[in-house]
Amino acid sequence: NAAPATPPSRSASLALAASLGYMSLNPFTRQREKREEKLEAKLEELKAAQAAPPLSAPMADPAPASAWTPGREVDYEAEDMNKYLPASAQVEQAAPTWQSRPTNYYEPPSRAWQCVSKLQSGFMIGGALGGAFGFLYGTFAAIKYKHVLYLPIAVLQAGGAFGFFLACGTVIRCEEPPLA
């Protein structure tokens, strides 16, 4: 059994082509060939270095005493953790102050804001519910009529309609609390 023939290296094939008189018309070919020859020489050096037995190197110093070891307890209270903070965070800063007047009683939001909040939440809930039903119907219609634009149209129409009616239903229940 003969060993399989290995293809010639790139530099060997280039040398053969040059010896036979083949020349490239590309001006950058020679530059590329030089780079390839350098890379092949470097590759050979690396292969030779890997094949050589490693030199016995002296052992590095053991870990310093400050390094963590598995049985050693670390006292985090004694260590200054501020060294890990940026310089801007190490400066003493005043506590934030509030500019509003202090009040001792709760002032509820006005009736208008309560109604707007109810209108908004009613529209969002109705829009979500209507969008879900619109998605179901739009999927059915898009498959039945083989037209994909039925889907977003149905979602938007049903969501808008449900949202509008649910918003109206919650707003009509906006009442002023009875005065006691």
Solvent accessible surface area in square Angstrom, and as a share of the most:
residue,aa,sasa,rsa
1,N,210,1.08
2,A,99,0.77
3,A,89,0.69
4,P,118,0.74
5,A,102,0.79
6,T,117,0.68
7,P,115,0.72
8,P,101,0.63
9,S,59,0.38
10,R,105,0.38
11,S,36,0.23
12,A,48,0.37
13,S,45,0.29
14,L,32,0.16
15,A,61,0.48
16,L,109,0.54
17,A,32,0.24
18,A,66,0.51
19,S,88,0.57
20,L,111,0.55
21,G,55,0.53
22,Y,147,0.56
23,M,162,0.72
24,S,63,0.41
25,L,179,0.89
26,N,78,0.40
27,P,104,0.65
28,F,132,0.55
29,T,15,0.09
30,R,130,0.48
31,Q,97,0.43
32,R,84,0.31
33,E,24,0.11
34,K,102,0.43
35,R,138,0.50
36,E,45,0.20
37,E,72,0.32
38,K,149,0.63
39,L,124,0.62
40,E,50,0.23
41,A,55,0.43
42,K,113,0.48
43,L,89,0.44
44,E,107,0.48
45,E,108,0.49
46,L,94,0.47
47,K,111,0.47
48,A,64,0.50
49,A,70,0.54
50,Q,155,0.69
51,A,89,0.69
52,A,54,0.42
53,P,114,0.72
54,P,129,0.81
55,L,168,0.83
56,S,116,0.75
57,A,81,0.62
58,P,126,0.79
59,M,180,0.80
60,A,90,0.70
61,D,129,0.67
62,P,120,0.76
63,A,76,0.59
64,P,94,0.59
65,A,98,0.76
66,S,96,0.62
67,A,34,0.27
68,W,164,0.58
69,T,65,0.38
70,P,115,0.72
71,G,76,0.73
72,R,106,0.39
73,E,159,0.71
74,V,52,0.30
75,D,90,0.47
76,Y,142,0.54
77,E,164,0.73
78,A,81,0.63
79,E,63,0.28
80,D,88,0.45
81,M,82,0.37
82,N,82,0.42
83,K,124,0.53
84,Y,144,0.55
85,L,83,0.41
86,P,85,0.53
87,A,82,0.63
88,S,81,0.52
89,A,51,0.39
90,Q,90,0.40
91,V,98,0.56
92,E,166,0.74
93,Q,135,0.60
94,A,101,0.78
95,A,80,0.62
96,P,115,0.73
97,T,104,0.60
98,W,216,0.76
99,Q,165,0.73
100,S,92,0.60
101,R,169,0.62
102,P,129,0.81
103,T,70,0.41
104,N,157,0.80
105,Y,138,0.53
106,Y,171,0.65
107,E,122,0.55
108,P,78,0.49
109,P,75,0.47
110,S,60,0.39
111,R,124,0.45
112,A,67,0.52
113,W,172,0.60
114,Q,74,0.33
115,C,26,0.15
116,V,75,0.43
117,S,65,0.42
118,K,91,0.38
119,L,81,0.40
120,Q,104,0.46
121,S,48,0.31
122,G,3,0.03
123,F,98,0.41
124,M,118,0.53
125,I,109,0.55
126,G,1,0.01
127,G,19,0.19
128,A,70,0.55
129,L,89,0.44
130,G,0,0.00
131,G,14,0.14
132,A,56,0.44
133,F,109,0.46
134,G,2,0.02
135,F,108,0.45
136,L,117,0.58
137,Y,133,0.50
138,G,0,0.00
139,T,48,0.28
140,F,118,0.49
141,A,2,0.01
142,A,17,0.13
143,I,127,0.64
144,K,116,0.49
145,Y,120,0.46
146,K,177,0.75
147,H,94,0.42
148,V,111,0.64
149,L,101,0.50
150,Y,93,0.36
151,L,46,0.23
152,P,61,0.38
153,I,89,0.45
154,A,11,0.09
155,V,44,0.25
156,L,136,0.68
157,Q,126,0.56
158,A,23,0.18
159,G,9,0.08
160,G,34,0.32
161,A,46,0.35
162,F,87,0.36
163,G,0,0.00
164,F,116,0.48
165,F,139,0.58
166,L,71,0.35
167,A,6,0.05
168,C,54,0.32
169,G,22,0.21
170,T,41,0.24
171,V,50,0.29
172,I,132,0.67
173,R,152,0.55
174,C,16,0.10
175,E,132,0.59
176,E,107,0.48
177,P,90,0.57
178,P,128,0.80
179,L,175,0.87
180,A,152,1.18
